[in-house]
């Protein structure tokens, strides 16, 4: 009698592994740090600062191509005249 192989849910394993890594990084970077940005001084856990930096980078990485695509779309009709 052939055995049925059960499919592995790789997405769940990957999400679980990423959550575990995020938890380890958060626990290792929980010390308070002082950050000076222009005229603003912030005391916060390092993980919060890291997450804020990642969020700003992701926002720029998402917005830049969208804005460039939008600007290219505005230029093309003017060039066709």
N, CA, C and O atoms as a CHARMM CRD file, in Angstrom:
* protein
*
  324
    1    1 UNK  N      0.83800  -1.17000   0.00000 PROA 1      0.00000
    2    1 UNK  CA     0.00000   0.00000   0.00000 PROA 1      0.00000
    3    1 UNK  C      0.89600   1.25000   0.00000 PROA 1      0.00000
    4    1 UNK  O      1.68400   1.42800   0.92900 PROA 1      0.00000
    5    2 UNK  N      0.79300   2.12500  -1.02600 PROA 2      0.00000
    6    2 UNK  CA     1.65700   3.31400  -1.08500 PROA 2      0.00000
    7    2 UNK  C      1.28100   4.32300   0.00200 PROA 2      0.00000
    8    2 UNK  O      0.10900   4.53500   0.31400 PROA 2      0.00000
    9    3 UNK  N      2.32200   4.93100   0.56000 PROA 3      0.00000
   10    3 UNK  CA     2.11600   5.96700   1.56400 PROA 3      0.00000
   11    3 UNK  C      1.86400   7.30100   0.87800 PROA 3      0.00000
   12    3 UNK  O      2.52200   7.64300  -0.10400 PROA 3      0.00000
   13    4 UNK  N      0.90600   8.04600   1.40600 PROA 4      0.00000
   14    4 UNK  CA     0.65900   9.38600   0.88800 PROA 4      0.00000
   15    4 UNK  C      1.62300  10.34700   1.56400 PROA 4      0.00000
   16    4 UNK  O      1.71700  10.38800   2.79000 PROA 4      0.00000
   17    5 UNK  N      2.33800  11.11900   0.75400 PROA 5      0.00000
   18    5 UNK  CA     3.26100  12.09000   1.34700 PROA 5      0.00000
   19    5 UNK  C      2.50200  13.38100   1.63500 PROA 5      0.00000
   20    5 UNK  O      1.80600  13.92500   0.77700 PROA 5      0.00000
   21    6 UNK  N      2.65500  13.83800   2.83800 PROA 6      0.00000
   22    6 UNK  CA     1.99300  15.07700   3.23900 PROA 6      0.00000
   23    6 UNK  C      2.85800  16.25000   2.79900 PROA 6      0.00000
   24    6 UNK  O      4.06300  16.26700   3.05000 PROA 6      0.00000
   25    7 UNK  N      2.24500  17.23100   2.14500 PROA 7      0.00000
   26    7 UNK  CA     3.00000  18.39400   1.68300 PROA 7      0.00000
   27    7 UNK  C      3.39400  19.27000   2.85800 PROA 7      0.00000
   28    7 UNK  O      2.62100  19.47400   3.79400 PROA 7      0.00000
   29    8 UNK  N      4.60400  19.77800   2.78700 PROA 8      0.00000
   30    8 UNK  CA     5.11500  20.66400   3.82600 PROA 8      0.00000
   31    8 UNK  C      4.67300  22.09000   3.50300 PROA 8      0.00000
   32    8 UNK  O      4.79700  22.54800   2.36800 PROA 8      0.00000
   33    9 UNK  N      4.15700  22.77900   4.51300 PROA 9      0.00000
   34    9 UNK  CA     3.74000  24.15500   4.33600 PROA 9      0.00000
   35    9 UNK  C      4.96300  25.05900   4.54000 PROA 9      0.00000
   36    9 UNK  O      5.23100  25.51200   5.65200 PROA 9      0.00000
   37   10 UNK  N      5.69700  25.31200   3.45200 PROA 10     0.00000
   38   10 UNK  CA     6.93800  26.06600   3.54400 PROA 10     0.00000
   39   10 UNK  C      6.70600  27.49500   3.97800 PROA 10     0.00000
   40   10 UNK  O      7.53400  28.07100   4.68400 PROA 10     0.00000
   41   11 UNK  N      5.59600  28.07300   3.57000 PROA 11     0.00000
   42   11 UNK  CA     5.31100  29.45900   3.94100 PROA 11     0.00000
   43   11 UNK  C      5.23000  29.60400   5.45700 PROA 11     0.00000
   44   11 UNK  O      5.76200  30.56400   6.01300 PROA 11     0.00000
   45   12 UNK  N      4.57900  28.67100   6.12400 PROA 12     0.00000
   46   12 UNK  CA     4.46500  28.71900   7.58300 PROA 12     0.00000
   47   12 UNK  C      5.83600  28.55500   8.23900 PROA 12     0.00000
   48   12 UNK  O      6.13000  29.22600   9.22900 PROA 12     0.00000
   49   13 UNK  N      6.67300  27.67200   7.69900 PROA 13     0.00000
   50   13 UNK  CA     8.01800  27.48400   8.24700 PROA 13     0.00000
   51   13 UNK  C      8.85800  28.74900   8.07400 PROA 13     0.00000
   52   13 UNK  O      9.58500  29.14400   8.98500 PROA 13     0.00000
   53   14 UNK  N      8.76000  29.37300   6.91900 PROA 14     0.00000
   54   14 UNK  CA     9.54200  30.58900   6.66100 PROA 14     0.00000
   55   14 UNK  C      9.07700  31.73000   7.56100 PROA 14     0.00000
   56   14 UNK  O      9.89900  32.44600   8.13200 PROA 14     0.00000
   57   15 UNK  N      7.76100  31.90000   7.68900 PROA 15     0.00000
   58   15 UNK  CA     7.22800  32.94400   8.56500 PROA 15     0.00000
   59   15 UNK  C      7.64800  32.67800  10.00700 PROA 15     0.00000
   60   15 UNK  O      8.02100  33.61100  10.71800 PROA 15     0.00000
   61   16 UNK  N      7.59400  31.43600  10.44500 PROA 16     0.00000
   62   16 UNK  CA     8.00900  31.09000  11.80000 PROA 16     0.00000
   63   16 UNK  C      9.48900  31.35900  12.03100 PROA 16     0.00000
   64   16 UNK  O      9.87600  31.87000  13.08200 PROA 16     0.00000
   65   17 UNK  N     10.32000  31.01300  11.04200 PROA 17     0.00000
   66   17 UNK  CA    11.76200  31.25100  11.16500 PROA 17     0.00000
   67   17 UNK  C     12.05900  32.74700  11.20300 PROA 17     0.00000
   68   17 UNK  O     12.88700  33.19000  11.99800 PROA 17     0.00000
   69   18 UNK  N     11.39600  33.52800  10.35700 PROA 18     0.00000
   70   18 UNK  CA    11.60100  34.97700  10.36300 PROA 18     0.00000
   71   18 UNK  C     11.13800  35.60500  11.67100 PROA 18     0.00000
   72   18 UNK  O     11.78000  36.52700  12.17700 PROA 18     0.00000
   73   19 UNK  N     10.03700  35.11800  12.22100 PROA 19     0.00000
   74   19 UNK  CA     9.55500  35.61800  13.50900 PROA 19     0.00000
   75   19 UNK  C     10.54900  35.29100  14.61800 PROA 19     0.00000
   76   19 UNK  O     10.78900  36.11600  15.50000 PROA 19     0.00000
   77   20 UNK  N     11.12600  34.09700  14.57900 PROA 20     0.00000
   78   20 UNK  CA    12.12100  33.71500  15.58500 PROA 20     0.00000
   79   20 UNK  C     13.36700  34.59300  15.47300 PROA 20     0.00000
   80   20 UNK  O     13.90600  35.03800  16.48600 PROA 20     0.00000
   81   21 UNK  N     13.82400  34.84100  14.25100 PROA 21     0.00000
   82   21 UNK  CA    14.99400  35.70500  14.05100 PROA 21     0.00000
   83   21 UNK  C     14.68700  37.12800  14.52500 PROA 21     0.00000
   84   21 UNK  O     15.52400  37.75700  15.17200 PROA 21     0.00000
   85   22 UNK  N     13.50000  37.63500  14.21100 PROA 22     0.00000
   86   22 UNK  CA    13.11400  38.97600  14.65300 PROA 22     0.00000
   87   22 UNK  C     13.07700  39.06100  16.17400 PROA 22     0.00000
   88   22 UNK  O     13.49800  40.06400  16.74900 PROA 22     0.00000
   89   23 UNK  N     12.57800  38.02200  16.82500 PROA 23     0.00000
   90   23 UNK  CA    12.53100  38.00200  18.28500 PROA 23     0.00000
   91   23 UNK  C     13.93900  37.99100  18.87300 PROA 23     0.00000
   92   23 UNK  O     14.20800  38.70400  19.84000 PROA 23     0.00000
   93   24 UNK  N     14.83000  37.20000  18.30800 PROA 24     0.00000
   94   24 UNK  CA    16.21000  37.13700  18.78300 PROA 24     0.00000
   95   24 UNK  C     16.89000  38.49800  18.61100 PROA 24     0.00000
   96   24 UNK  O     17.56700  38.97400  19.52200 PROA 24     0.00000
   97   25 UNK  N     16.71200  39.12100  17.44800 PROA 25     0.00000
   98   25 UNK  CA    17.31300  40.43400  17.19700 PROA 25     0.00000
   99   25 UNK  C     16.74700  41.46700  18.16600 PROA 25     0.00000
  100   25 UNK  O     17.49100  42.29700  18.69000 PROA 25     0.00000
  101   26 UNK  N     15.44300  41.42500  18.40700 PROA 26     0.00000
  102   26 UNK  CA    14.81800  42.37900  19.32200 PROA 26     0.00000
  103   26 UNK  C     15.35300  42.20400  20.73200 PROA 26     0.00000
  104   26 UNK  O     15.62400  43.19400  21.41200 PROA 26     0.00000
  105   27 UNK  N     15.50700  40.97900  21.18100 PROA 27     0.00000
  106   27 UNK  CA    16.00700  40.73700  22.53400 PROA 27     0.00000
  107   27 UNK  C     17.47400  41.13200  22.66800 PROA 27     0.00000
  108   27 UNK  O     17.89100  41.58900  23.73200 PROA 27     0.00000
  109   28 UNK  N     18.25600  40.96400  21.61900 PROA 28     0.00000
  110   28 UNK  CA    19.67000  41.31500  21.67900 PROA 28     0.00000
  111   28 UNK  C     19.89900  42.82500  21.55400 PROA 28     0.00000
  112   28 UNK  O     20.95900  43.32200  21.93600 PROA 28     0.00000
  113   29 UNK  N     18.93000  43.54100  21.03200 PROA 29     0.00000
  114   29 UNK  CA    19.08200  44.98200  20.81700 PROA 29     0.00000
  115   29 UNK  C     18.08500  45.78400  21.63600 PROA 29     0.00000
  116   29 UNK  O     17.48300  46.73600  21.13900 PROA 29     0.00000
  117   30 UNK  N     17.91400  45.39800  22.88200 PROA 30     0.00000
  118   30 UNK  CA    16.91900  46.07200  23.71700 PROA 30     0.00000
  119   30 UNK  C     17.52100  47.20400  24.55000 PROA 30     0.00000
  120   30 UNK  O     16.78700  47.88800  25.26300 PROA 30     0.00000
  121   31 UNK  N     18.84100  47.42200  24.47900 PROA 31     0.00000
  122   31 UNK  CA    19.44400  48.47100  25.28100 PROA 31     0.00000
  123   31 UNK  C     19.01500  49.85700  24.78100 PROA 31     0.00000
  124   31 UNK  O     18.74000  50.04800  23.59600 PROA 31     0.00000
  125   32 UNK  N     18.96500  50.80500  25.69800 PROA 32     0.00000
  126   32 UNK  CA    18.59600  52.17600  25.35700 PROA 32     0.00000
  127   32 UNK  C     19.76400  52.85600  24.65000 PROA 32     0.00000
  128   32 UNK  O     20.91800  52.70000  25.04700 PROA 32     0.00000
  129   33 UNK  N     19.45600  53.60200  23.61200 PROA 33     0.00000
  130   33 UNK  CA    20.46900  54.36900  22.90200 PROA 33     0.00000
  131   33 UNK  C     19.96400  55.79400  22.71300 PROA 33     0.00000
  132   33 UNK  O     18.76000  56.05000  22.70800 PROA 33     0.00000
  133   34 UNK  N     20.90000  56.70200  22.55900 PROA 34     0.00000
  134   34 UNK  CA    20.55600  58.10600  22.30600 PROA 34     0.00000
  135   34 UNK  C     20.83700  58.38900  20.83800 PROA 34     0.00000
  136   34 UNK  O     21.92900  58.10900  20.34300 PROA 34     0.00000
  137   35 UNK  N     19.85000  58.94600  20.14600 PROA 35     0.00000
  138   35 UNK  CA    19.99300  59.24700  18.72700 PROA 35     0.00000
  139   35 UNK  C     19.74200  60.73500  18.53700 PROA 35     0.00000
  140   35 UNK  O     18.71600  61.25600  18.97400 PROA 35     0.00000
  141   36 UNK  N     20.67600  61.42000  17.88600 PROA 36     0.00000
  142   36 UNK  CA    20.53700  62.84100  17.56700 PROA 36     0.00000
  143   36 UNK  C     20.28400  62.97500  16.07000 PROA 36     0.00000
  144   36 UNK  O     21.11300  62.57600  15.25200 PROA 36     0.00000
  145   37 UNK  N     19.13200  63.53800  15.72100 PROA 37     0.00000
  146   37 UNK  CA    18.77900  63.78300  14.32500 PROA 37     0.00000
  147   37 UNK  C     18.42800  65.25500  14.19900 PROA 37     0.00000
  148   37 UNK  O     17.40800  65.71100  14.71400 PROA 37     0.00000
  149   38 UNK  N     19.28400  65.98900  13.51000 PROA 38     0.00000
  150   38 UNK  CA    19.14500  67.44000  13.36800 PROA 38     0.00000
  151   38 UNK  C     18.99200  68.08300  14.74100 PROA 38     0.00000
  152   38 UNK  O     19.94000  68.07400  15.52600 PROA 38     0.00000
  153   39 UNK  N     17.83200  68.63700  15.04900 PROA 39     0.00000
  154   39 UNK  CA    17.62200  69.30100  16.33100 PROA 39     0.00000
  155   39 UNK  C     16.87000  68.41800  17.31900 PROA 39     0.00000
  156   39 UNK  O     16.49300  68.88900  18.39200 PROA 39     0.00000
  157   40 UNK  N     16.64600  67.16700  16.99000 PROA 40     0.00000
  158   40 UNK  CA    15.86100  66.24700  17.80900 PROA 40     0.00000
  159   40 UNK  C     16.77400  65.22100  18.46400 PROA 40     0.00000
  160   40 UNK  O     17.62500  64.62800  17.80200 PROA 40     0.00000
  161   41 UNK  N     16.59800  65.01300  19.76700 PROA 41     0.00000
  162   41 UNK  CA    17.33700  63.98400  20.50100 PROA 41     0.00000
  163   41 UNK  C     16.32600  62.98500  21.05100 PROA 41     0.00000
  164   41 UNK  O     15.36500  63.36300  21.72000 PROA 41     0.00000
  165   42 UNK  N     16.55800  61.69700  20.75800 PROA 42     0.00000
  166   42 UNK  CA    15.62300  60.64500  21.15600 PROA 42     0.00000
  167   42 UNK  C     16.37900  59.57800  21.94000 PROA 42     0.00000
  168   42 UNK  O     17.44400  59.13000  21.51300 PROA 42     0.00000
  169   43 UNK  N     15.83400  59.17300  23.08200 PROA 43     0.00000
  170   43 UNK  CA    16.32800  58.01100  23.81100 PROA 43     0.00000
  171   43 UNK  C     15.31000  56.89700  23.61500 PROA 43     0.00000
  172   43 UNK  O     14.15500  57.03200  24.01900 PROA 43     0.00000
  173   44 UNK  N     15.72900  55.79900  22.99900 PROA 44     0.00000
  174   44 UNK  CA    14.81100  54.70500  22.70300 PROA 44     0.00000
  175   44 UNK  C     15.59400  53.40700  22.63800 PROA 44     0.00000
  176   44 UNK  O     16.81400  53.42200  22.47200 PROA 44     0.00000
  177   45 UNK  N     14.89300  52.27400  22.77000 PROA 45     0.00000
  178   45 UNK  CA    15.57500  50.98400  22.57600 PROA 45     0.00000
  179   45 UNK  C     16.12800  50.89000  21.15200 PROA 45     0.00000
  180   45 UNK  O     15.51600  51.38400  20.20500 PROA 45     0.00000
  181   46 UNK  N     17.26500  50.26600  21.01900 PROA 46     0.00000
  182   46 UNK  CA    17.92300  50.16600  19.72100 PROA 46     0.00000
  183   46 UNK  C     17.02900  49.49800  18.67900 PROA 46     0.00000
  184   46 UNK  O     17.04200  49.89700  17.51400 PROA 46     0.00000
  185   47 UNK  N     16.26600  48.50500  19.07300 PROA 47     0.00000
  186   47 UNK  CA    15.40200  47.82100  18.10300 PROA 47     0.00000
  187   47 UNK  C     14.36200  48.76600  17.51000 PROA 47     0.00000
  188   47 UNK  O     14.00800  48.64100  16.33800 PROA 47     0.00000
  189   48 UNK  N     13.87100  49.71100  18.31200 PROA 48     0.00000
  190   48 UNK  CA    12.90100  50.69000  17.80300 PROA 48     0.00000
  191   48 UNK  C     13.56400  51.57800  16.76100 PROA 48     0.00000
  192   48 UNK  O     12.97500  51.87300  15.72100 PROA 48     0.00000
  193   49 UNK  N     14.77800  51.99800  17.03900 PROA 49     0.00000
  194   49 UNK  CA    15.51500  52.82900  16.08900 PROA 49     0.00000
  195   49 UNK  C     15.79300  52.05000  14.80400 PROA 49     0.00000
  196   49 UNK  O     15.65500  52.58800  13.70500 PROA 49     0.00000
  197   50 UNK  N     16.18100  50.79000  14.94300 PROA 50     0.00000
  198   50 UNK  CA    16.43400  49.95400  13.76300 PROA 50     0.00000
  199   50 UNK  C     15.16900  49.76000  12.93200 PROA 50     0.00000
  200   50 UNK  O     15.20700  49.85800  11.70600 PROA 50     0.00000
  201   51 UNK  N     14.04900  49.48500  13.60000 PROA 51     0.00000
  202   51 UNK  CA    12.78600  49.31200  12.87800 PROA 51     0.00000
  203   51 UNK  C     12.34800  50.60300  12.18900 PROA 51     0.00000
  204   51 UNK  O     11.81400  50.56500  11.08000 PROA 51     0.00000
  205   52 UNK  N     12.57100  51.74100  12.83900 PROA 52     0.00000
  206   52 UNK  CA    12.23400  53.02100  12.21700 PROA 52     0.00000
  207   52 UNK  C     13.09400  53.24700  10.97800 PROA 52     0.00000
  208   52 UNK  O     12.59200  53.71100   9.95400 PROA 52     0.00000
  209   53 UNK  N     14.38400  52.92400  11.06100 PROA 53     0.00000
  210   53 UNK  CA    15.27000  53.08100   9.91000 PROA 53     0.00000
  211   53 UNK  C     14.85100  52.16300   8.76100 PROA 53     0.00000
  212   53 UNK  O     14.87200  52.56700   7.59800 PROA 53     0.00000
  213   54 UNK  N     14.47500  50.93400   9.09000 PROA 54     0.00000
  214   54 UNK  CA    14.00500  49.99600   8.06500 PROA 54     0.00000
  215   54 UNK  C     12.71200  50.50600   7.42800 PROA 54     0.00000
  216   54 UNK  O     12.53900  50.41200   6.21300 PROA 54     0.00000
  217   55 UNK  N     11.80400  51.04600   8.24700 PROA 55     0.00000
  218   55 UNK  CA    10.53700  51.56200   7.72200 PROA 55     0.00000
  219   55 UNK  C     10.77800  52.74900   6.79000 PROA 55     0.00000
  220   55 UNK  O     10.15400  52.84200   5.73300 PROA 55     0.00000
  221   56 UNK  N     11.67300  53.65100   7.17500 PROA 56     0.00000
  222   56 UNK  CA    11.98700  54.79400   6.30800 PROA 56     0.00000
  223   56 UNK  C     12.61900  54.31300   5.00800 PROA 56     0.00000
  224   56 UNK  O     12.27000  54.80400   3.93400 PROA 56     0.00000
  225   57 UNK  N     13.54300  53.36300   5.09100 PROA 57     0.00000
  226   57 UNK  CA    14.16500  52.81700   3.88800 PROA 57     0.00000
  227   57 UNK  C     13.16100  52.11900   2.98300 PROA 57     0.00000
  228   57 UNK  O     13.22100  52.26100   1.76200 PROA 57     0.00000
  229   58 UNK  N     12.24200  51.36600   3.57300 PROA 58     0.00000
  230   58 UNK  CA    11.21300  50.68200   2.77600 PROA 58     0.00000
  231   58 UNK  C     10.29000  51.69100   2.11300 PROA 58     0.00000
  232   58 UNK  O      9.89800  51.51200   0.96000 PROA 58     0.00000
  233   59 UNK  N      9.93900  52.75200   2.83400 PROA 59     0.00000
  234   59 UNK  CA     9.06700  53.78300   2.26000 PROA 59     0.00000
  235   59 UNK  C      9.74700  54.47600   1.09000 PROA 59     0.00000
  236   59 UNK  O      9.11500  54.72300   0.06200 PROA 59     0.00000
  237   60 UNK  N     11.02300  54.78900   1.23600 PROA 60     0.00000
  238   60 UNK  CA    11.76500  55.41900   0.13600 PROA 60     0.00000
  239   60 UNK  C     11.90300  54.44500  -1.02800 PROA 60     0.00000
  240   60 UNK  O     11.74500  54.83000  -2.18700 PROA 60     0.00000
  241   61 UNK  N     12.19900  53.17800  -0.71900 PROA 61     0.00000
  242   61 UNK  CA    12.33800  52.17200  -1.76700 PROA 61     0.00000
  243   61 UNK  C     11.05300  51.92100  -2.52800 PROA 61     0.00000
  244   61 UNK  O     11.08700  51.55800  -3.70400 PROA 61     0.00000
  245   62 UNK  N      9.92200  52.11100  -1.87000 PROA 62     0.00000
  246   62 UNK  CA     8.62900  51.94100  -2.53500 PROA 62     0.00000
  247   62 UNK  C      8.23000  53.20800  -3.28500 PROA 62     0.00000
  248   62 UNK  O      7.75700  53.14100  -4.41900 PROA 62     0.00000
  249   63 UNK  N      8.42300  54.37700  -2.64200 PROA 63     0.00000
  250   63 UNK  CA     7.93400  55.63100  -3.20500 PROA 63     0.00000
  251   63 UNK  C      8.76000  56.11000  -4.39300 PROA 63     0.00000
  252   63 UNK  O      8.20200  56.66100  -5.34200 PROA 63     0.00000
  253   64 UNK  N     10.06100  55.91400  -4.36100 PROA 64     0.00000
  254   64 UNK  CA    10.90900  56.43200  -5.43200 PROA 64     0.00000
  255   64 UNK  C     10.51700  55.88700  -6.81100 PROA 64     0.00000
  256   64 UNK  O     10.33500  56.67700  -7.73700 PROA 64     0.00000
  257   65 UNK  N     10.38100  54.56500  -6.98000 PROA 65     0.00000
  258   65 UNK  CA     9.98100  54.07500  -8.30900 PROA 65     0.00000
  259   65 UNK  C      8.58000  54.53000  -8.71800 PROA 65     0.00000
  260   65 UNK  O      8.33100  54.79300  -9.89400 PROA 65     0.00000
  261   66 UNK  N      7.66500  54.62200  -7.74900 PROA 66     0.00000
  262   66 UNK  CA     6.30900  55.07000  -8.06400 PROA 66     0.00000
  263   66 UNK  C      6.33500  56.51000  -8.54600 PROA 66     0.00000
  264   66 UNK  O      5.68700  56.84700  -9.53700 PROA 66     0.00000
  265   67 UNK  N      7.08100  57.36600  -7.85000 PROA 67     0.00000
  266   67 UNK  CA     7.16900  58.76100  -8.26200 PROA 67     0.00000
  267   67 UNK  C      7.87800  58.91400  -9.59600 PROA 67     0.00000
  268   67 UNK  O      7.46200  59.72100 -10.42700 PROA 67     0.00000
  269   68 UNK  N      8.94800  58.14800  -9.81500 PROA 68     0.00000
  270   68 UNK  CA     9.64400  58.22600 -11.09400 PROA 68     0.00000
  271   68 UNK  C      8.75900  57.74600 -12.23800 PROA 68     0.00000
  272   68 UNK  O      8.76800  58.33700 -13.31800 PROA 68     0.00000
  273   69 UNK  N      8.00100  56.68700 -12.01300 PROA 69     0.00000
  274   69 UNK  CA     7.09100  56.18500 -13.03400 PROA 69     0.00000
  275   69 UNK  C      6.02800  57.23400 -13.33800 PROA 69     0.00000
  276   69 UNK  O      5.66300  57.43200 -14.49600 PROA 69     0.00000
  277   70 UNK  N      5.53000  57.90500 -12.29900 PROA 70     0.00000
  278   70 UNK  CA     4.51300  58.93600 -12.46700 PROA 70     0.00000
  279   70 UNK  C      5.07800  60.10700 -13.26700 PROA 70     0.00000
  280   70 UNK  O      4.41300  60.63400 -14.15900 PROA 70     0.00000
  281   71 UNK  N      6.29700  60.50900 -12.94900 PROA 71     0.00000
  282   71 UNK  CA     6.90800  61.63600 -13.66000 PROA 71     0.00000
  283   71 UNK  C      7.18900  61.28400 -15.11800 PROA 71     0.00000
  284   71 UNK  O      7.02500  62.13000 -15.99600 PROA 71     0.00000
  285   72 UNK  N      7.61000  60.05000 -15.39000 PROA 72     0.00000
  286   72 UNK  CA     7.84100  59.64000 -16.77300 PROA 72     0.00000
  287   72 UNK  C      6.54200  59.65700 -17.55800 PROA 72     0.00000
  288   72 UNK  O      6.52900  60.01100 -18.73700 PROA 72     0.00000
  289   73 UNK  N      5.44800  59.27600 -16.91000 PROA 73     0.00000
  290   73 UNK  CA     4.14800  59.28600 -17.57200 PROA 73     0.00000
  291   73 UNK  C      3.70000  60.69300 -17.92000 PROA 73     0.00000
  292   73 UNK  O      3.01600  60.88900 -18.92500 PROA 73     0.00000
  293   74 UNK  N      4.07100  61.68100 -17.10700 PROA 74     0.00000
  294   74 UNK  CA     3.69600  63.05800 -17.38900 PROA 74     0.00000
  295   74 UNK  C      4.52700  63.63700 -18.53100 PROA 74     0.00000
  296   74 UNK  O      4.03100  64.47700 -19.28100 PROA 74     0.00000
  297   75 UNK  N      5.78200  63.20600 -18.68100 PROA 75     0.00000
  298   75 UNK  CA     6.66200  63.75100 -19.71000 PROA 75     0.00000
  299   75 UNK  C      6.34200  63.21200 -21.08900 PROA 75     0.00000
  300   75 UNK  O      6.47300  63.94300 -22.07100 PROA 75     0.00000
  301   76 UNK  N      5.93500  61.98800 -21.19600 PROA 76     0.00000
  302   76 UNK  CA     5.73200  61.35900 -22.51100 PROA 76     0.00000
  303   76 UNK  C      4.70500  62.09100 -23.39100 PROA 76     0.00000
  304   76 UNK  O      4.98800  62.32700 -24.56500 PROA 76     0.00000
  305   77 UNK  N      3.53600  62.45400 -22.87300 PROA 77     0.00000
  306   77 UNK  CA     2.61200  63.17600 -23.76600 PROA 77     0.00000
  307   77 UNK  C      3.19900  64.50800 -24.27200 PROA 77     0.00000
  308   77 UNK  O      2.92500  64.90500 -25.40500 PROA 77     0.00000
  309   78 UNK  N      3.98100  65.18200 -23.46800 PROA 78     0.00000
  310   78 UNK  CA     4.58300  66.46200 -23.89400 PROA 78     0.00000
  311   78 UNK  C      5.62100  66.21000 -24.97200 PROA 78     0.00000
  312   78 UNK  O      5.77300  67.03100 -25.87800 PROA 78     0.00000
  313   79 UNK  N      6.34100  65.09400 -24.90000 PROA 79     0.00000
  314   79 UNK  CA     7.36200  64.79200 -25.90600 PROA 79     0.00000
  315   79 UNK  C      6.74700  64.39400 -27.23200 PROA 79     0.00000
  316   79 UNK  O      7.39200  64.54000 -28.27000 PROA 79     0.00000
  317   80 UNK  N      5.51400  63.89500 -27.23100 PROA 80     0.00000
  318   80 UNK  CA     4.87500  63.42600 -28.46900 PROA 80     0.00000
  319   80 UNK  C      4.31300  64.57200 -29.30000 PROA 80     0.00000
  320   80 UNK  O      3.97300  64.35400 -30.46300 PROA 80     0.00000
  321   81 UNK  N      4.20100  65.76600 -28.76600 PROA 81     0.00000
  322   81 UNK  CA     3.64400  66.90000 -29.50400 PROA 81     0.00000
  323   81 UNK  C      4.58000  67.41800 -30.57100 PROA 81     0.00000
  324   81 UNK  O      4.24600  68.37100 -31.27400 PROA 81     0.00000
